[in-house]
């Protein structure tokens, strides 16, 4: 990446959302997978694309500190072998404008498409921003899905996965910090939040059965999401392949990877090993 080093991050006066200290864990893990992905697939595909559905502002401020840290888009731009195309979607105009300035500062030559709006509503534009794949121009994509709750609609994942070119997903499953807090509302018969998250209207039947074991609701939702991904042709992703991220004692979310390629899971295994070895670092 040509431009200003990520070590030189400082408050630049633009919008800078607050995040918990655990955000650094998430960024490190996604950066490592993106790095392994981009390096491992370099030369095997004509183009590699990186997509973020909730790109943010590029910088964040760690809660209760004065520290400013780079967001996941800047980490992805800074991998050793950068992707050929980046597509960043962000609903907030203010955050997206700030992201553009920061990307220009840190990666001035990167090929970036910016999509302003709700990713569920702008999925067609996101797809249009990814290079088209053909026999003489093969394209492999990595999509990072980083919502603050379980608000991502599975239909968006389905549409992205149905492109001619393959796409891997790293998904933040906010099944602890959101689904537990809003359990009573989400399981009510008139709520469609979980239906849209899982792409299923029959999950309540399986949840009723799961309670007999009993199985915690967050684990059930993560397992169901992986089941939905399997229905799209992705390889199984049992709970032990998901990274649980915690803030001291409370669990926050799972970080899960989904691919149709066995090799991708070897990359992900390396990420999980790294996160275990470097637990004190986080």
N, C-alpha and C positions, 0 to 999 in steps of 0.2 A: 504494500500500500504506500503510495507516494503522498506525502502531506505531513501534517503534524502528528507526532507520536501520541498514542493513547496514554502515555505516561504524563503528558502535559495537560491533562484535562483540568479545567478550572471554570468557575462560574463565568459565563459570558453575557449574562443579563437576559438571555432568552428563557422561555418557559423551561422549567426543570422540575418535573414531578418528583415527589418523595417516594422512596421505596424502602422496604425493610432490608436489613443487612443480608438476608438470605438471597436477595436478588443476585448478589455476586456469585453465589453457588450456581444458580441457574445459568448465568451468563458464561461461566467457566465451562460448564458441562456442554452447553450448546456450541460454544466456540470450539471445544475439542472435537466434538462430532463433526462439525462443519469442516474443520481442518482435515480430519482423517478422510472425510467424504470427498472434499475437493482435490486432495492430493492423490488419494487412491483411485479416483475415477479420471484423473487427468490423463489424456492420451487414449483412454478407452471410449470416450464420447467426444463428439465434435464440439459440443457446447455443454456447459454446466450452469444451471440457473439456481439462484437462491431467492426464496420468497418469504416474506413475513406478512402475516395478516393483521397483526396488532403492533405496528412498528414503533410507536411511541415518538419521543422527541429527540432521541439520540443521546441525551445526557439525563442523568437522574441524580438526585441528592439523597444520600443515605439518611434515613430518619434519625433524628436526635443527634446528628453530627453536622459538620460543615463540609464533609467530603462529597465531591462530585465524581461520579463514575460513568464510564461509557456504557451505552445501551447495547443490546444484542446486534442491531444493524451495524454498528461500528466494529464490533468484534468480528462479524462475518466478513466485513470489507477488509479486515486486517489479516486474514489467513495467509499462509505462506504462498499458496497458489490460488489467487483470487478467482471467484466465479466469473464467467463470461458476461452474465447479466444478473442484475439485482432488481427485484420488484418489491417495493415497500408500500403497504396499504395502512392508512391511519385515518380514523374517523374525525379526529380533531384537526381543524384547519391550522390552529395555532401550533400544535405539536408538529404537524407535518412541515410547516414553514420553518420551524426551528431545526428539524431533521435535515432539511435540504441544505441549510447554511452549514451545519456541522459535517455533513457528508462531503460537501465541497471543500471544507477546511482540511479534513483528514484523508479524503480519497478523491482528489480532484479529477482523476482520469477514469474513474469507475463508470461503467455503463449502467445507469440506474433509471428505472421507471417509477414514478410516484403516483399512487392512486389515493385520492381523497374520498373518504366515505366509509360506510359500514361494509365490512368485507362480505357479509352475507348478501348484500344488495349489489355489490360491485364485482362479484365473482367473474362475470363475463369479461370485465375490463382487466382483471388480474390475469386471467388466462391469455388475453390478447397481448399482455405485456411480456409473456414468456416466449422465447424464440420457438417458432414452429418446427416440429421435427419432420424429417423426410429421410429417404433412403441415403441421400448423400450428405445429410446434416442432422446427425443424431443428437438428441437433447436429453439430459438427465437433470431432474430438479430436486431440490430439497426445500421443504416448506416448514417453517417454524410457526406454530400456532400457540400464542401466548396470551389468552384472555384472562381477565381478572376474576372471572367466575365461570360457570358452566354454560355461558351464553352462546358459544359457537354452535351454529346449526350444522348437524351432520350432513345435511344436503349440500352444504358448501364443500365439505371434504369430498363427498361423492363426486361432485362436478369436477373438482380439481383432479381427482384420481382417474377420471374417465377420459382424460386427454390421451392422445396417441402416444405421447412421450411419458415414460414412467416418472413417478414422483414419490420420494420418501417423505415421511412426516415425523417431526418431533413435536409432541403435543403436551402442553401443560394441562393436566387434568385437575381442576380446582375442586376436587371431590371432598376435601376436608374443610378448607377455609370458606367454601360457599355452600356446598350441599348439606353439610352437617348443620350449619347455622340456620339454614332455611328449610330444614327437613319437613316440618309439618306443612308448609306451604307447597313444597315441591311434590309431595306424595298425594296431595288432595286430588280428587278426580277431575276437578275443573282446571288444573294446572297443566300446561303443555311444555313447560321448561325442559323437563327431563325427556319428554317425547322427542323434542327437537334436537336435544343434545345427543341422544342415542340413535335417532332416526328410527324409532320404534314406538308403537302404541301398545305393545303387549308386555312391556317390562314389568308392570305391576304384578302380573301373574307370577313371574319368576322371582320377584322380590318377596312376595308372600311365602313362596316355597323356601327362599334363602333364609328367612327369619327363623325357620324351624331348626337350622343347623347349630347355632345362629351365625350369620355372616354380617359384619359391620357394613353399614350403608355405603361408606366411601369405597371399600373394597369391592362391593357388589357393582357400583357404578363403573369403576375402572375396568372390571372384568367384562361388563356389558359393552363398554366402549370398544374394547379389544375384540369382542365378538362381532360387533358391527363392522369393524375394520376387516375382519376375516371374510365377511360377506362380500367385500369388494375385491377379494383376492389377495389380501395381505397375509403374511405369515402370522401364526399365533404369537401373541405377546402376553404370556402369563404374568401374574403380579411380580414374581421374583425378577423379571427382566425390566421392571419399572423402578426408577429411582425415587424413593420417598424423600422429600425435602421437609425439614423441620425447622422451627424457630424455638430453640431450647427444647422444651417438652412437647408442646402441641405440634402435631403434624399439619402441614399446610397443603401439599399437593403431591401428585405423582408426575414425574417427567417420563414420558413414554415415547419410544421410537417404533415406527411401523414401516415395513418395507416388504416388497415382494422378492427381494434378493437375500439369499443366505449370507452373502459377503457383508451386507450392511449390518447384520447382527454381530459379526465379528468385530466390526468397528465399534458397535455399541457396547460389546463386552469390554473393550478397552476403556471406554468412557466410564463404565461402572467400576472397573478395577482402579482406575485413576481416582475416582471419587472416594473410594474406600481408603486408598493409600494416603490421600491428601485431606482426610476428614478434618484434621486439626487446622489445616490451612484455611478452611472455610469457616 
